[in-house]
Amino acid sequence: MAAGNCRHAFPVKKTYPHGQVNVIRSPITIWLMEVCDIMDTGKSAGRQSFQMIYVASCGEGINAFNLVESTLVQFPDSEITVVKVPHIRTENQVDELIEKVKDIESLIVHTIVDRNLRQYITRKGMENSIVTIDLMGPVISKIQTFLNQEPLERPGLYRKIHQIDLQQVSAIDFALAHDDGMNPETLDQAEIVLVGLSRAGKTPLSMYMAVMGWKVANIPYVPGVSMPSSLDSVDRRRIIALNINVVQLLAHRKMRQESLGTSDLYSYASRREIEKEIMAAQKYYISKGFSMIDVSNKPIETSSEEIIEMIMRRFKSNAHL
């Protein structure tokens, strides 16, 4: 890119006979213009000493880092190193950064939510002839004006909110991997383990609670079939057995047969056999000391609330592993 060509891509303020038209530039546009200035100035002077961009943030600095990297793609011949400096939250940390940067031809790009700290890093940059570019301040200022509301200025909120999203995704992955007795060797990682007969509603209940951020496994109880030995290593206070009445279980199983297009599994949808299964299951639950809830004719939301309330009451702040 030839020296001086870079700025031509950006709008400028124009003066007219009866006033001015101001073009409001976004922080990203200003950032690009600043980089272009530095790159163009360095090239016109024949200097190759500008080699470092420090990305300072009160959080992780991931978004600012990605912005800088995407900008540098426009300068394919440059050999600039981008250094991420996360968790800048005190003036002492700013001083340490300035001390590191002041003897290097570089610039500091920052996303700091605390206005006092933003002003401090700008002032220290000027005192040490270091170019600093504030990506956060102009955005906060404009939104504050539009909303007529003071910003919280609390670092780490974005990550905290999105950490909840990550926990939800992780819980859903866990529930999918531990549906219908799969992967019993990692049952001890479950926050809730559901046990119940086939078609008692274990899977939909597991998935519903997973969406709420709970790591749920479910194990089918089949009379005469051994349960996984790893179930014995799970804190039984986390194991919830699902009871369901004969009428509803019979209806669920007949619907299942119809969906599969088969009717030859007599015992699966036989009222007499279902009654025997329910009695055997309840006897097993009692022998193991499992807590039981009745899911008959209940919406998933109600059953979920009962289970979560039970787990929260028992484990309090340690409910989530």
C-alpha positions as CSV (number, residue, x, y, z in Angstrom):
1,M,0.0,0.0,0.0
2,A,1.5,3.3,-1.0
3,A,2.2,5.9,1.6
4,G,-0.7,8.2,2.1
5,N,-3.3,6.0,0.3
6,C,-4.7,4.4,3.3
7,R,-6.8,7.3,4.7
8,H,-8.6,7.8,1.4
9,A,-11.0,5.0,2.2
10,F,-12.5,6.9,5.1
11,P,-15.0,9.7,5.2
12,V,-13.8,13.1,6.5
13,K,-15.4,16.2,7.9
14,K,-16.4,18.7,5.2
15,T,-17.0,22.4,5.7
16,Y,-19.8,24.1,3.7
17,P,-20.7,27.9,3.4
18,H,-23.6,27.6,5.8
19,G,-22.2,25.1,8.3
20,Q,-20.6,21.8,8.8
21,V,-21.5,18.2,8.1
22,N,-19.9,15.9,10.6
23,V,-19.4,12.3,9.8
24,I,-19.6,10.2,13.0
25,R,-16.9,7.6,12.8
26,S,-17.1,4.3,14.7
27,P,-14.3,3.2,17.0
28,I,-13.4,0.6,14.4
29,T,-13.1,3.2,11.7
30,I,-10.9,5.4,14.0
31,W,-8.8,2.4,14.8
32,L,-8.3,1.6,11.1
33,M,-7.3,5.2,10.4
34,E,-4.8,5.2,13.3
35,V,-3.2,2.0,12.0
36,C,-3.1,3.4,8.5
37,D,-1.4,6.6,9.8
38,I,1.2,4.6,11.6
39,M,1.8,2.2,8.7
40,D,1.9,5.0,6.1
41,T,4.2,7.2,8.2
42,G,6.6,4.3,8.8
43,K,6.7,3.4,5.1
44,S,7.2,7.0,4.0
45,A,10.1,7.3,6.5
46,G,11.5,4.0,5.5
47,R,11.1,2.7,9.0
48,Q,10.4,-0.9,9.8
49,S,10.7,-0.6,13.6
50,F,6.9,-0.6,14.3
51,Q,6.5,-4.3,15.1
52,M,4.2,-4.6,18.2
53,I,0.6,-4.1,19.0
54,Y,-0.5,-4.6,22.6
55,V,-4.1,-5.5,23.2
56,A,-5.0,-4.5,26.8
57,S,-8.4,-5.5,28.2
58,C,-10.1,-5.7,31.6
59,G,-11.5,-9.0,30.4
60,E,-9.9,-11.7,28.2
61,G,-9.4,-9.3,25.3
62,I,-10.5,-11.9,22.7
63,N,-12.7,-9.5,20.7
64,A,-10.2,-6.8,20.6
65,F,-7.5,-9.3,19.6
66,N,-9.6,-10.6,16.8
67,L,-10.3,-7.1,15.5
68,V,-6.6,-6.3,15.5
69,E,-5.8,-9.5,13.7
70,S,-8.5,-8.9,11.1
71,T,-7.1,-5.4,10.5
72,L,-3.6,-6.6,10.0
73,V,-4.7,-8.8,7.2
74,Q,-5.0,-5.6,5.2
75,F,-1.2,-5.2,5.6
76,P,0.1,-8.6,4.3
77,D,3.7,-7.4,4.1
78,S,3.9,-6.3,7.8
79,E,5.6,-8.4,10.4
80,I,3.7,-7.1,13.4
81,T,3.3,-9.2,16.6
82,V,0.1,-8.9,18.5
83,V,0.4,-9.4,22.2
84,K,-2.8,-9.9,24.4
85,V,-2.6,-8.4,27.9
86,P,-5.8,-9.5,29.7
87,H,-7.3,-8.6,33.1
88,I,-6.0,-5.0,33.3
89,R,-8.0,-3.5,36.2
90,T,-5.6,-1.3,38.2
91,E,-3.3,1.7,37.6
92,N,-0.4,-0.4,38.7
93,Q,-1.0,-2.9,35.9
94,V,-1.2,0.0,33.4
95,D,2.1,1.3,34.7
96,E,3.7,-2.1,34.2
97,L,2.4,-2.3,30.7
98,I,3.6,1.3,29.9
99,E,7.0,0.4,31.3
100,K,7.3,-2.6,29.0
101,V,6.1,-0.7,25.9
102,K,7.8,2.7,26.2
103,D,11.1,1.6,24.7
104,I,9.5,-0.2,21.8
105,E,7.9,1.3,18.7
106,S,4.4,0.0,19.3
107,L,0.9,1.0,20.1
108,I,-1.7,-0.1,22.7
109,V,-5.2,-1.0,21.7
110,H,-7.5,-1.3,24.7
111,T,-11.0,-2.3,25.8
112,I,-11.4,-1.1,29.3
113,V,-14.9,-0.5,30.8
114,D,-13.8,1.6,33.7
115,R,-13.7,5.2,32.5
116,N,-11.1,6.3,35.0
117,L,-8.8,3.6,34.0
118,R,-9.4,4.4,30.3
119,Q,-8.4,8.0,31.0
120,Y,-5.4,6.9,33.0
121,I,-4.0,4.6,30.2
122,T,-4.6,7.4,27.7
123,R,-2.8,10.0,29.8
124,K,0.2,7.6,30.5
125,G,0.4,6.9,26.8
126,M,0.7,10.6,26.0
127,E,3.3,11.2,28.7
128,N,5.4,8.4,27.2
129,S,4.7,9.2,23.5
130,I,2.9,5.9,23.1
131,V,-0.1,5.8,20.8
132,T,-3.2,4.4,22.6
133,I,-6.5,3.5,20.9
134,D,-9.6,3.3,22.9
135,L,-12.1,0.8,21.3
136,M,-14.5,0.7,24.3
137,G,-14.9,4.3,25.4
138,P,-16.6,5.9,22.4
139,V,-19.2,3.0,22.2
140,I,-20.0,3.3,25.9
141,S,-20.3,7.0,25.6
142,K,-22.7,7.0,22.7
143,I,-24.9,4.3,24.2
144,Q,-24.9,6.1,27.5
145,T,-26.2,9.2,25.7
146,F,-28.8,7.4,23.7
147,L,-30.1,5.5,26.8
148,N,-29.6,8.4,29.3
149,Q,-28.3,5.8,31.6
150,E,-25.0,5.2,33.5
151,P,-23.0,2.1,32.5
152,L,-22.2,-0.5,35.2
153,E,-18.5,-0.3,34.4
154,R,-18.0,-3.8,35.8
155,P,-15.3,-5.9,34.1
156,G,-15.9,-9.5,33.2
157,L,-19.7,-9.3,32.8
158,Y,-19.7,-10.5,29.2
159,R,-17.7,-13.6,30.0
160,K,-19.8,-14.3,33.1
161,I,-23.0,-14.2,31.0
162,H,-21.6,-16.3,28.3
163,Q,-20.1,-18.7,30.7
164,I,-23.6,-19.6,31.6
165,D,-24.2,-20.4,27.9
166,L,-21.2,-22.6,27.9
167,Q,-22.4,-24.5,31.0
168,Q,-25.7,-25.0,29.2
169,V,-24.1,-26.4,26.1
170,S,-21.9,-28.7,28.3
171,A,-24.9,-29.9,30.2
172,I,-26.8,-30.8,27.0
173,D,-23.7,-32.6,25.6
174,F,-23.5,-34.6,28.9
175,A,-27.2,-35.5,28.8
176,L,-27.0,-36.7,25.2
177,A,-23.9,-38.8,26.0
178,H,-25.6,-40.3,29.1
179,D,-29.0,-41.0,27.7
180,D,-30.6,-44.4,28.2
181,G,-27.7,-45.9,30.2
182,M,-24.9,-44.9,27.8
183,N,-21.4,-44.3,29.1
184,P,-22.0,-45.6,32.7
185,E,-18.3,-45.3,33.5
186,T,-18.7,-41.5,33.9
187,L,-22.0,-41.5,35.9
188,D,-20.1,-40.0,38.9
189,Q,-19.9,-36.8,36.9
190,A,-23.7,-36.4,36.8
191,E,-25.4,-33.9,39.0
192,I,-28.7,-35.8,38.7
193,V,-29.3,-39.4,37.8
194,L,-32.8,-40.4,36.7
195,V,-33.8,-44.1,37.0
196,G,-37.1,-45.4,35.6
197,L,-38.9,-47.9,33.4
198,S,-39.0,-47.7,29.7
199,R,-41.3,-44.8,28.5
200,A,-41.5,-43.3,32.0
201,G,-40.2,-40.0,30.6
202,K,-36.6,-40.2,31.5
203,T,-35.1,-38.7,28.3
204,P,-37.4,-35.7,27.8
205,L,-37.0,-34.8,31.5
206,S,-33.2,-35.2,31.2
207,M,-33.0,-32.9,28.2
208,Y,-35.3,-30.3,29.8
209,M,-33.1,-30.0,32.8
210,A,-30.0,-30.0,30.7
211,V,-31.2,-26.9,28.9
212,M,-31.5,-25.4,32.4
213,G,-27.8,-26.2,32.9
214,W,-27.9,-29.5,34.8
215,K,-25.8,-32.5,33.9
216,V,-28.3,-35.3,33.9
217,A,-27.9,-39.0,33.2
218,N,-30.7,-41.5,32.9
219,I,-30.6,-45.2,33.4
220,P,-33.5,-47.6,32.3
221,Y,-34.6,-50.1,34.9
222,V,-35.5,-53.4,33.3
223,P,-36.6,-56.2,35.7
224,G,-34.1,-59.1,35.5
225,V,-31.4,-57.0,33.9
226,S,-28.4,-55.9,36.1
227,M,-28.0,-52.2,36.6
228,P,-24.5,-50.7,35.9
229,S,-22.2,-51.2,38.8
230,S,-21.0,-47.5,38.5
231,L,-24.5,-46.5,39.8
232,D,-23.3,-47.6,43.3
233,S,-20.5,-45.0,43.3
234,V,-23.0,-42.1,42.7
235,D,-24.2,-40.2,45.8
236,R,-27.7,-41.7,46.1
237,R,-29.0,-38.3,47.1
238,R,-28.5,-37.4,43.5
239,I,-30.4,-40.4,42.2
240,I,-34.1,-39.8,41.5
241,A,-36.4,-42.7,40.6
242,L,-39.5,-41.9,38.4
243,N,-42.8,-43.5,39.3
244,I,-45.6,-43.6,36.8
245,N,-49.0,-45.2,37.0
246,V,-50.2,-48.1,35.0
247,V,-52.6,-46.3,32.8
248,Q,-50.2,-43.6,31.6
249,L,-47.3,-46.0,31.1
250,L,-49.5,-48.3,29.1
251,A,-50.6,-45.4,26.9
252,H,-47.0,-44.3,26.3
253,R,-45.9,-47.8,25.3
254,K,-48.8,-48.3,22.9
255,M,-47.9,-45.1,21.3
256,R,-44.4,-46.3,21.0
257,Q,-45.5,-49.5,19.4
258,E,-47.6,-47.6,16.9
259,S,-44.7,-45.3,16.0
260,L,-42.5,-48.4,15.3
261,G,-45.3,-50.1,13.4
262,T,-45.2,-53.3,15.5
263,S,-47.5,-55.0,17.9
264,D,-45.7,-58.3,18.5
265,L,-44.1,-57.1,21.8
266,Y,-46.9,-58.4,23.9
267,S,-45.2,-58.0,27.3
268,Y,-44.1,-54.4,26.5
269,A,-47.6,-53.1,26.3
270,S,-49.5,-55.7,28.4
271,R,-51.3,-54.2,31.4
272,R,-50.5,-57.3,33.5
273,E,-46.8,-57.2,32.6
274,I,-46.6,-53.5,33.2
275,E,-48.1,-53.8,36.7
276,K,-45.5,-56.4,37.5
277,E,-42.7,-54.1,36.2
278,I,-43.9,-51.2,38.2
279,M,-44.0,-53.3,41.4
280,A,-40.5,-54.7,40.7
281,A,-39.2,-51.2,40.0
282,Q,-40.6,-49.7,43.2
283,K,-39.2,-52.6,45.2
284,Y,-35.8,-52.0,43.7
285,Y,-35.9,-48.2,44.3
286,I,-36.8,-48.8,48.0
287,S,-34.1,-51.4,48.5
288,K,-31.5,-48.9,47.1
289,G,-32.8,-45.9,49.1
290,F,-33.5,-43.9,46.0
291,S,-35.8,-40.8,46.2
292,M,-38.9,-41.2,44.2
293,I,-41.2,-38.7,42.5
294,D,-44.5,-39.5,40.7
295,V,-44.4,-38.2,37.1
296,S,-47.9,-39.4,36.2
297,N,-50.0,-36.8,34.4
298,K,-47.5,-34.1,35.2
299,P,-45.9,-31.6,32.7
300,I,-42.1,-31.9,32.4
301,E,-41.8,-28.4,34.0
302,T,-43.4,-29.5,37.2
303,S,-41.4,-32.7,37.5
304,S,-38.2,-30.8,36.8
305,E,-39.0,-28.2,39.5
306,E,-39.5,-30.9,42.0
307,I,-36.3,-32.6,41.2
308,I,-34.2,-29.5,41.1
309,E,-35.7,-28.2,44.4
310,M,-34.8,-31.5,46.0
311,I,-31.2,-31.4,44.8
312,M,-30.8,-27.7,45.8
313,R,-32.2,-28.4,49.2
314,R,-29.8,-31.3,49.7
315,F,-26.6,-29.8,48.3
316,K,-27.2,-26.1,48.5
317,S,-24.2,-24.3,46.9
318,N,-22.6,-27.6,45.9
319,A,-25.6,-28.7,43.8
320,H,-23.6,-28.1,40.6
321,L,-20.4,-30.2,40.4
